[in-house]
Amino acid sequence: CYAELLGVVGPELACPAGTTVKRSIAKRDRMLFACVKPDGKRHGPAELVIEDDVEVTANFVDGELDGEYAWNDLSGTFAKGKRTGAWKAANRTGARGKVDDTLEFVDDVASGKFSEQFVDGGDVVRDGEAKDGKPSGTWRTYWRGGSVRSKGAYVDGKRSGVWTWLHGEGDDKGKQVVAAEGEYKDGERVATKW
């Protein structure tokens, strides 16, 4: 094996009985170490090592991802090869700075709560829900400090009804002031009020 010639010692994997550790090289600096059954199917823990750092940890059952999965700042759970439960993408660079995203999955489809928060303080950037892999229901974006920046609804993944955008600062009584409103039908803006 090329890895042995390079003197690479892989991670200590706790392989289930009846499996052995197999090393494979994806690129010169990338090696996958996985527990493998005699039939060649991955079964048990696996780790992808890039330049001496473990970048991906996963678990397989009969050749399918099953269990905890982590890749850099992305983490979640697989069940029989499909994403399930809450998945988190930490410290991602978003349009408004560093953010953490959390999205719920059911049977490998985004279906449930979505939340995005600033890393440097925890303020929510935006939140909403997904249904059948599409935005659904009420969604909001927020200014730093927590006041609402915009709000509206999605139907079948498309903006629908009235969407409102608000100024960051309120009026002299602290009430937020509407900057604009747009009305949407099937995802297309049909009216705007400034």
Buried (B, 14 or more C-beta within 10 A) or exposed (E): EEBEEEEBEBEEBEBEEEBEBBBBBEEEEBBBBBBBBEEEBBBBBBBBBBEEEEEBBBBBBEBBBBBEBBEEEBBBBBBEEBBBEBBBBBEBEBEBEEBBBBBBBBEBBBBBEBBBBBBEEEBBBBBBBBBEEBBBEEBBBBBBEEBBBBBBBBBEBBBBEBBBBBBBEEEEEEEBEEEEBBBBEEEEEEEEEE
